[in-house]
Amino acid sequence: MARDIIRTEAAPQAIGTYSQAVRCDRTVYLSGQIPLDPATMQIVDGGMELRIRQVFDNLAAVCTAAGGSLADIVKLNIYLTDLAHFGLVNEVMGEYFSEPYPARAAVGVAALPRDAGVEMDAIMVLPD
């Protein structure tokens, strides 16, 4: 099985011992993205909606680097420190995805790196 490490400057660089994504054949495992601005490596200012958008933008950049797009995501995991933002995630996600939507989980967590408030990871399957 071929295994390739995916890396792009268009998304935040890893802040630990992990890769932005790993491709195994046609399946790409995307590491968790928090709302870091790739240029500054700081959490974006401006509230939760902008943070959610930054996470989707970061995921999209990694998808592109792997040869796919958000439309190729088959499983999306969302982690929120406040589930009151669940509706906002749905609203913003509707702007980034169209049917058929990926399978998804949304989980409330006690904390996230850098007090991000939101983190997402995904599994993508590239077209033939």
VMD Tcl script that builds the backbone (N, CA, C; Angstrom):
set m [mol new atoms 384]
animate dup $m
set s [atomselect $m all]
$s set {name element resname resid chain x y z} {
  {N N MET 1 A 0.844 -1.175 0.000}
  {CA C MET 1 A 0.000 0.000 0.000}
  {C C MET 1 A 0.889 1.238 0.000}
  {N N ALA 2 A 0.627 2.125 -0.945}
  {CA C ALA 2 A 1.375 3.381 -1.020}
  {C C ALA 2 A 0.912 4.321 0.084}
  {N N ARG 3 A 1.858 4.977 0.719}
  {CA C ARG 3 A 1.535 5.941 1.776}
  {C C ARG 3 A 2.335 7.210 1.531}
  {N N ASP 4 A 1.605 8.322 1.402}
  {CA C ASP 4 A 2.240 9.609 1.137}
  {C C ASP 4 A 1.847 10.606 2.215}
  {N N ILE 5 A 2.799 11.415 2.614}
  {CA C ILE 5 A 2.545 12.495 3.570}
  {C C ILE 5 A 2.136 13.727 2.777}
  {N N ILE 6 A 1.023 14.340 3.178}
  {CA C ILE 6 A 0.512 15.543 2.524}
  {C C ILE 6 A 0.935 16.754 3.347}
  {N N ARG 7 A 1.490 17.744 2.652}
  {CA C ARG 7 A 1.960 18.961 3.330}
  {C C ARG 7 A 1.704 20.149 2.419}
  {N N THR 8 A 1.170 21.225 2.986}
  {CA C THR 8 A 0.943 22.443 2.218}
  {C C THR 8 A 1.153 23.669 3.099}
  {N N GLU 9 A 1.688 24.714 2.494}
  {CA C GLU 9 A 1.849 25.998 3.184}
  {C C GLU 9 A 0.525 26.753 3.264}
  {N N ALA 10 A -0.489 26.299 2.510}
  {CA C ALA 10 A -1.787 26.975 2.483}
  {C C ALA 10 A -2.638 26.656 3.712}
  {N N ALA 11 A -2.170 25.738 4.536}
  {CA C ALA 11 A -2.842 25.389 5.798}
  {C C ALA 11 A -1.820 25.511 6.919}
  {N N PRO 12 A -2.299 25.622 8.154}
  {CA C PRO 12 A -1.360 25.733 9.274}
  {C C PRO 12 A -0.405 24.542 9.337}
  {N N GLN 13 A 0.822 24.830 9.670}
  {CA C GLN 13 A 1.805 23.764 9.840}
  {C C GLN 13 A 1.504 22.999 11.122}
  {N N ALA 14 A 1.890 21.751 11.155}
  {CA C ALA 14 A 1.653 20.920 12.334}
  {C C ALA 14 A 2.293 21.563 13.564}
  {N N ILE 15 A 1.550 21.562 14.666}
  {CA C ILE 15 A 2.082 22.128 15.912}
  {C C ILE 15 A 2.434 21.014 16.896}
  {N N GLY 16 A 2.661 19.830 16.356}
  {CA C GLY 16 A 3.025 18.676 17.173}
  {C C GLY 16 A 3.617 17.598 16.286}
  {N N THR 17 A 3.633 16.405 16.794}
  {CA C THR 17 A 4.227 15.279 16.086}
  {C C THR 17 A 3.177 14.569 15.237}
  {N N TYR 18 A 2.749 15.237 14.171}
  {CA C TYR 18 A 1.772 14.668 13.246}
  {C C TYR 18 A 1.940 15.330 11.889}
  {N N SER 19 A 1.305 14.738 10.875}
  {CA C SER 19 A 1.294 15.285 9.521}
  {C C SER 19 A -0.043 15.957 9.271}
  {N N GLN 20 A -0.090 16.910 8.350}
  {CA C GLN 20 A -1.360 17.543 8.001}
  {C C GLN 20 A -2.341 16.499 7.474}
  {N N ALA 21 A -1.838 15.545 6.710}
  {CA C ALA 21 A -2.667 14.446 6.209}
  {C C ALA 21 A -1.755 13.329 5.742}
  {N N VAL 22 A -2.338 12.133 5.669}
  {CA C VAL 22 A -1.630 10.969 5.153}
  {C C VAL 22 A -2.534 10.299 4.126}
  {N N ARG 23 A -1.963 10.067 2.948}
  {CA C ARG 23 A -2.708 9.407 1.878}
  {C C ARG 23 A -2.275 7.949 1.796}
  {N N CYS 24 A -3.251 7.056 1.845}
  {CA C CYS 24 A -3.034 5.625 1.659}
  {C C CYS 24 A -3.912 5.203 0.486}
  {N N ASP 25 A -3.275 4.949 -0.655}
  {CA C ASP 25 A -3.998 4.680 -1.895}
  {C C ASP 25 A -4.936 5.852 -2.183}
  {N N ARG 26 A -6.252 5.628 -2.275}
  {CA C ARG 26 A -7.195 6.709 -2.583}
  {C C ARG 26 A -7.787 7.355 -1.327}
  {N N THR 27 A -7.451 6.843 -0.153}
  {CA C THR 27 A -8.002 7.376 1.093}
  {C C THR 27 A -7.006 8.341 1.733}
  {N N VAL 28 A -7.517 9.508 2.135}
  {CA C VAL 28 A -6.683 10.522 2.778}
  {C C VAL 28 A -7.246 10.789 4.166}
  {N N TYR 29 A -6.390 10.671 5.162}
  {CA C TYR 29 A -6.757 10.926 6.556}
  {C C TYR 29 A -6.237 12.311 6.921}
  {N N LEU 30 A -7.159 13.239 7.142}
  {CA C LEU 30 A -6.793 14.620 7.446}
  {C C LEU 30 A -6.736 14.818 8.955}
  {N N SER 31 A -5.626 15.342 9.427}
  {CA C SER 31 A -5.485 15.631 10.854}
  {C C SER 31 A -6.426 16.756 11.256}
  {N N GLY 32 A -6.648 16.856 12.550}
  {CA C GLY 32 A -7.511 17.907 13.070}
  {C C GLY 32 A -6.988 19.288 12.724}
  {N N GLN 33 A -7.904 20.151 12.333}
  {CA C GLN 33 A -7.581 21.544 12.046}
  {C C GLN 33 A -8.317 22.426 13.049}
  {N N ILE 34 A -7.589 23.360 13.617}
  {CA C ILE 34 A -8.191 24.374 14.467}
  {C C ILE 34 A -8.125 25.693 13.685}
  {N N PRO 35 A -8.764 26.753 14.157}
  {CA C PRO 35 A -8.840 27.988 13.371}
  {C C PRO 35 A -7.579 28.844 13.392}
  {N N LEU 36 A -6.472 28.229 12.990}
  {CA C LEU 36 A -5.218 28.972 12.882}
  {C C LEU 36 A -5.119 29.610 11.508}
  {N N ASP 37 A -4.691 30.851 11.468}
  {CA C ASP 37 A -4.354 31.516 10.217}
  {C C ASP 37 A -3.011 30.928 9.774}
  {N N PRO 38 A -2.931 30.335 8.571}
  {CA C PRO 38 A -1.679 29.709 8.153}
  {C C PRO 38 A -0.501 30.682 8.082}
  {N N ALA 39 A -0.766 31.948 7.825}
  {CA C ALA 39 A 0.312 32.934 7.701}
  {C C ALA 39 A 0.898 33.311 9.051}
  {N N THR 40 A 0.042 33.427 10.068}
  {CA C THR 40 A 0.513 33.895 11.377}
  {C C THR 40 A 0.615 32.793 12.418}
  {N N MET 41 A -0.049 31.662 12.147}
  {CA C MET 41 A -0.148 30.545 13.098}
  {C C MET 41 A -0.812 30.977 14.412}
  {N N GLN 42 A -1.692 31.980 14.317}
  {CA C GLN 42 A -2.474 32.441 15.457}
  {C C GLN 42 A -3.948 32.145 15.193}
  {N N ILE 43 A -4.706 31.963 16.283}
  {CA C ILE 43 A -6.147 31.774 16.174}
  {C C ILE 43 A -6.754 33.045 15.578}
  {N N VAL 44 A -7.658 32.883 14.601}
  {CA C VAL 44 A -8.282 34.055 13.984}
  {C C VAL 44 A -9.171 34.772 14.994}
  {N N ASP 45 A -9.204 36.079 14.893}
  {CA C ASP 45 A -10.071 36.905 15.727}
  {C C ASP 45 A -11.412 37.082 15.036}
  {N N GLY 46 A -12.431 37.444 15.807}
  {CA C GLY 46 A -13.692 37.811 15.185}
  {C C GLY 46 A -14.866 36.922 15.514}
  {N N GLY 47 A -14.730 36.030 16.450}
  {CA C GLY 47 A -15.868 35.234 16.865}
  {C C GLY 47 A -15.900 33.838 16.271}
  {N N MET 48 A -16.890 33.064 16.735}
  {CA C MET 48 A -16.964 31.655 16.377}
  {C C MET 48 A -17.246 31.431 14.902}
  {N N GLU 49 A -18.053 32.248 14.268}
  {CA C GLU 49 A -18.326 32.025 12.848}
  {C C GLU 49 A -17.049 32.099 12.027}
  {N N LEU 50 A -16.214 33.086 12.282}
  {CA C LEU 50 A -14.947 33.194 11.553}
  {C C LEU 50 A -14.020 32.037 11.875}
  {N N ARG 51 A -14.057 31.557 13.100}
  {CA C ARG 51 A -13.237 30.406 13.467}
  {C C ARG 51 A -13.687 29.159 12.715}
  {N N ILE 52 A -14.982 28.945 12.640}
  {CA C ILE 52 A -15.509 27.781 11.913}
  {C C ILE 52 A -15.113 27.876 10.437}
  {N N ARG 53 A -15.258 29.043 9.847}
  {CA C ARG 53 A -14.880 29.237 8.437}
  {C C ARG 53 A -13.394 28.964 8.219}
  {N N GLN 54 A -12.562 29.410 9.160}
  {CA C GLN 54 A -11.115 29.180 9.025}
  {C C GLN 54 A -10.807 27.687 9.062}
  {N N VAL 55 A -11.497 26.953 9.916}
  {CA C VAL 55 A -11.274 25.506 9.973}
  {C C VAL 55 A -11.644 24.867 8.637}
  {N N PHE 56 A -12.802 25.234 8.071}
  {CA C PHE 56 A -13.179 24.684 6.770}
  {C C PHE 56 A -12.177 25.101 5.689}
  {N N ASP 57 A -11.695 26.333 5.728}
  {CA C ASP 57 A -10.697 26.782 4.755}
  {C C ASP 57 A -9.410 25.971 4.894}
  {N N ASN 58 A -9.006 25.710 6.133}
  {CA C ASN 58 A -7.791 24.920 6.363}
  {C C ASN 58 A -7.966 23.493 5.851}
  {N N LEU 59 A -9.114 22.881 6.144}
  {CA C LEU 59 A -9.377 21.537 5.630}
  {C C LEU 59 A -9.367 21.536 4.107}
  {N N ALA 60 A -9.991 22.545 3.493}
  {CA C ALA 60 A -10.039 22.626 2.029}
  {C C ALA 60 A -8.630 22.713 1.444}
  {N N ALA 61 A -7.749 23.469 2.077}
  {CA C ALA 61 A -6.375 23.596 1.582}
  {C C ALA 61 A -5.651 22.259 1.619}
  {N N VAL 62 A -5.851 21.500 2.676}
  {CA C VAL 62 A -5.203 20.184 2.771}
  {C C VAL 62 A -5.809 19.228 1.753}
  {N N CYS 63 A -7.133 19.282 1.571}
  {CA C CYS 63 A -7.786 18.457 0.543}
  {C C CYS 63 A -7.186 18.749 -0.824}
  {N N THR 64 A -7.037 20.015 -1.151}
  {CA C THR 64 A -6.475 20.423 -2.439}
  {C C THR 64 A -5.051 19.890 -2.600}
  {N N ALA 65 A -4.251 20.013 -1.559}
  {CA C ALA 65 A -2.868 19.530 -1.609}
  {C C ALA 65 A -2.805 18.022 -1.835}
  {N N ALA 66 A -3.837 17.319 -1.401}
  {CA C ALA 66 A -3.888 15.860 -1.566}
  {C C ALA 66 A -4.494 15.451 -2.903}
  {N N GLY 67 A -4.966 16.432 -3.682}
  {CA C GLY 67 A -5.548 16.131 -4.977}
  {C C GLY 67 A -7.059 16.014 -4.979}
  {N N GLY 68 A -7.704 16.499 -3.927}
  {CA C GLY 68 A -9.160 16.414 -3.836}
  {C C GLY 68 A -9.777 17.738 -3.454}
  {N N SER 69 A -10.976 17.655 -2.887}
  {CA C SER 69 A -11.692 18.842 -2.433}
  {C C SER 69 A -12.594 18.449 -1.273}
  {N N LEU 70 A -13.222 19.438 -0.672}
  {CA C LEU 70 A -14.164 19.140 0.408}
  {C C LEU 70 A -15.254 18.183 -0.052}
  {N N ALA 71 A -15.619 18.213 -1.326}
  {CA C ALA 71 A -16.659 17.330 -1.858}
  {C C ALA 71 A -16.262 15.865 -1.790}
  {N N ASP 72 A -14.966 15.577 -1.632}
  {CA C ASP 72 A -14.485 14.193 -1.553}
  {C C ASP 72 A -14.434 13.660 -0.123}
  {N N ILE 73 A -14.765 14.508 0.862}
  {CA C ILE 73 A -14.778 14.051 2.262}
  {C C ILE 73 A -15.957 13.121 2.470}
  {N N VAL 74 A -15.675 11.946 3.043}
  {CA C VAL 74 A -16.731 10.970 3.318}
  {C C VAL 74 A -17.094 10.925 4.799}
  {N N LYS 75 A -16.195 11.411 5.670}
  {CA C LYS 75 A -16.448 11.420 7.117}
  {C C LYS 75 A -15.826 12.670 7.703}
  {N N LEU 76 A -16.620 13.418 8.455}
  {CA C LEU 76 A -16.172 14.652 9.094}
  {C C LEU 76 A -16.465 14.552 10.582}
  {N N ASN 77 A -15.459 14.822 11.391}
  {CA C ASN 77 A -15.625 14.861 12.843}
  {C C ASN 77 A -15.449 16.296 13.309}
  {N N ILE 78 A -16.396 16.761 14.106}
  {CA C ILE 78 A -16.389 18.133 14.608}
  {C C ILE 78 A -16.334 18.083 16.137}
  {N N TYR 79 A -15.430 18.858 16.705}
  {CA C TYR 79 A -15.271 18.930 18.151}
  {C C TYR 79 A -15.523 20.377 18.576}
  {N N LEU 80 A -16.437 20.552 19.520}
  {CA C LEU 80 A -16.799 21.885 20.002}
  {C C LEU 80 A -16.677 21.934 21.522}
  {N N THR 81 A -16.137 23.031 22.034}
  {CA C THR 81 A -16.099 23.200 23.488}
  {C C THR 81 A -17.429 23.726 24.016}
  {N N ASP 82 A -18.289 24.192 23.115}
  {CA C ASP 82 A -19.623 24.668 23.499}
  {C C ASP 82 A -20.610 24.224 22.421}
  {N N LEU 83 A -21.435 23.232 22.744}
  {CA C LEU 83 A -22.382 22.696 21.766}
  {C C LEU 83 A -23.473 23.693 21.384}
  {N N ALA 84 A -23.522 24.833 22.048}
  {CA C ALA 84 A -24.449 25.887 21.634}
  {C C ALA 84 A -24.102 26.396 20.233}
  {N N HIS 85 A -22.873 26.118 19.763}
  {CA C HIS 85 A -22.443 26.541 18.426}
  {C C HIS 85 A -22.785 25.515 17.344}
  {N N PHE 86 A -23.477 24.439 17.719}
  {CA C PHE 86 A -23.813 23.375 16.773}
  {C C PHE 86 A -24.614 23.913 15.587}
  {N N GLY 87 A -25.602 24.747 15.833}
  {CA C GLY 87 A -26.405 25.327 14.760}
  {C C GLY 87 A -25.577 26.187 13.822}
  {N N LEU 88 A -24.645 26.946 14.368}
  {CA C LEU 88 A -23.767 27.786 13.559}
  {C C LEU 88 A -22.874 26.918 12.669}
  {N N VAL 89 A -22.382 25.816 13.212}
  {CA C VAL 89 A -21.578 24.893 12.407}
  {C C VAL 89 A -22.406 24.388 11.230}
  {N N ASN 90 A -23.652 23.987 11.486}
  {CA C ASN 90 A -24.526 23.507 10.409}
  {C C ASN 90 A -24.735 24.576 9.344}
  {N N GLU 91 A -24.977 25.796 9.791}
  {CA C GLU 91 A -25.216 26.905 8.857}
  {C C GLU 91 A -24.002 27.143 7.960}
  {N N VAL 92 A -22.823 27.242 8.569}
  {CA C VAL 92 A -21.607 27.498 7.799}
  {C C VAL 92 A -21.262 26.292 6.934}
  {N N MET 93 A -21.449 25.092 7.462}
  {CA C MET 93 A -21.141 23.893 6.690}
  {C C MET 93 A -21.966 23.835 5.413}
  {N N GLY 94 A -23.204 24.330 5.469}
  {CA C GLY 94 A -24.060 24.361 4.292}
  {C C GLY 94 A -23.525 25.234 3.172}
  {N N GLU 95 A -22.618 26.153 3.512}
  {CA C GLU 95 A -21.994 26.997 2.496}
  {C C GLU 95 A -20.771 26.323 1.865}
  {N N TYR 96 A -20.189 25.364 2.564}
  {CA C TYR 96 A -18.981 24.688 2.088}
  {C C TYR 96 A -19.266 23.331 1.447}
  {N N PHE 97 A -20.397 22.728 1.790}
  {CA C PHE 97 A -20.735 21.386 1.312}
  {C C PHE 97 A -22.106 21.415 0.648}
  {N N SER 98 A -22.297 20.494 -0.282}
  {CA C SER 98 A -23.623 20.289 -0.859}
  {C C SER 98 A -23.907 18.784 -0.835}
  {N N GLU 99 A -25.144 18.438 -1.089}
  {CA C GLU 99 A -25.513 17.020 -1.052}
  {C C GLU 99 A -24.810 16.264 -2.162}
  {N N PRO 100 A -24.418 15.042 -1.941}
  {CA C PRO 100 A -24.613 14.287 -0.706}
  {C C PRO 100 A -23.577 14.698 0.350}
  {N N TYR 101 A -24.053 14.962 1.550}
  {CA C TYR 101 A -23.179 15.387 2.635}
  {C C TYR 101 A -22.372 14.199 3.156}
  {N N PRO 102 A -21.203 14.476 3.750}
  {CA C PRO 102 A -20.428 13.390 4.349}
  {C C PRO 102 A -21.100 12.884 5.626}
  {N N ALA 103 A -20.753 11.681 6.024}
  {CA C ALA 103 A -21.113 11.215 7.352}
  {C C ALA 103 A -20.427 12.154 8.345}
  {N N ARG 104 A -21.029 12.314 9.536}
  {CA C ARG 104 A -20.486 13.324 10.437}
  {C C ARG 104 A -20.761 12.974 11.885}
  {N N ALA 105 A -19.872 13.422 12.732}
  {CA C ALA 105 A -20.084 13.372 14.179}
  {C C ALA 105 A -19.775 14.754 14.729}
  {N N ALA 106 A -20.533 15.170 15.730}
  {CA C ALA 106 A -20.258 16.416 16.442}
  {C C ALA 106 A -20.175 16.067 17.918}
  {N N VAL 107 A -19.051 16.402 18.521}
  {CA C VAL 107 A -18.771 15.982 19.884}
  {C C VAL 107 A -18.442 17.194 20.744}
  {N N GLY 108 A -19.056 17.263 21.913}
  {CA C GLY 108 A -18.703 18.285 22.888}
  {C C GLY 108 A -17.486 17.830 23.671}
  {N N VAL 109 A -16.499 18.699 23.780}
  {CA C VAL 109 A -15.265 18.377 24.489}
  {C C VAL 109 A -14.972 19.452 25.529}
  {N N ALA 110 A -14.173 19.096 26.515}
  {CA C ALA 110 A -13.859 20.033 27.590}
  {C C ALA 110 A -12.902 21.134 27.143}
  {N N ALA 111 A -11.964 20.801 26.275}
  {CA C ALA 111 A -10.964 21.779 25.848}
  {C C ALA 111 A -10.369 21.349 24.517}
  {N N LEU 112 A -9.786 22.323 23.815}
  {CA C LEU 112 A -9.083 22.078 22.557}
  {C C LEU 112 A -7.770 22.853 22.580}
  {N N PRO 113 A -6.807 22.462 21.733}
  {CA C PRO 113 A -5.532 23.186 21.708}
  {C C PRO 113 A -5.747 24.682 21.472}
  {N N ARG 114 A -4.973 25.480 22.174}
  {CA C ARG 114 A -4.984 26.938 22.065}
  {C C ARG 114 A -6.359 27.557 22.295}
  {N N ASP 115 A -7.190 26.887 23.083}
  {CA C ASP 115 A -8.551 27.373 23.371}
  {C C ASP 115 A -9.311 27.695 22.090}
  {N N ALA 116 A -9.170 26.829 21.098}
  {CA C ALA 116 A -9.714 27.087 19.759}
  {C C ALA 116 A -11.235 27.150 19.718}
  {N N GLY 117 A -11.905 26.382 20.541}
  {CA C GLY 117 A -13.372 26.352 20.512}
  {C C GLY 117 A -13.943 25.375 19.512}
  {N N VAL 118 A -13.211 25.134 18.400}
  {CA C VAL 118 A -13.668 24.215 17.354}
  {C C VAL 118 A -12.444 23.552 16.714}
  {N N GLU 119 A -12.600 22.280 16.419}
  {CA C GLU 119 A -11.592 21.512 15.685}
  {C C GLU 119 A -12.330 20.517 14.812}
  {N N MET 120 A -11.780 20.222 13.647}
  {CA C MET 120 A -12.375 19.222 12.755}
  {C C MET 120 A -11.281 18.385 12.131}
  {N N ASP 121 A -11.590 17.086 11.958}
  {CA C ASP 121 A -10.734 16.210 11.172}
  {C C ASP 121 A -11.631 15.470 10.198}
  {N N ALA 122 A -11.030 14.789 9.229}
  {CA C ALA 122 A -11.855 14.199 8.174}
  {C C ALA 122 A -11.142 13.019 7.514}
  {N N ILE 123 A -11.950 12.239 6.819}
  {CA C ILE 123 A -11.449 11.193 5.929}
  {C C ILE 123 A -11.984 11.518 4.540}
  {N N MET 124 A -11.091 11.502 3.568}
  {CA C MET 124 A -11.443 11.828 2.192}
  {C C MET 124 A -11.081 10.639 1.305}
  {N N VAL 125 A -11.945 10.340 0.341}
  {CA C VAL 125 A -11.642 9.313 -0.653}
  {C C VAL 125 A -11.578 9.998 -2.013}
  {N N LEU 126 A -10.426 9.893 -2.647}
  {CA C LEU 126 A -10.202 10.544 -3.933}
  {C C LEU 126 A -10.892 9.773 -5.048}
  {N N PRO 127 A -11.372 10.488 -6.063}
  {CA C PRO 127 A -12.009 9.803 -7.188}
  {C C PRO 127 A -11.006 8.921 -7.930}
  {N N ASP 128 A -11.520 7.957 -8.672}
  {CA C ASP 128 A -10.651 7.064 -9.467}
  {C C ASP 128 A -9.851 7.835 -10.478}
}
mol reanalyze $m
mol bondsrecalc $m
mol representation Tube
mol addrep $m
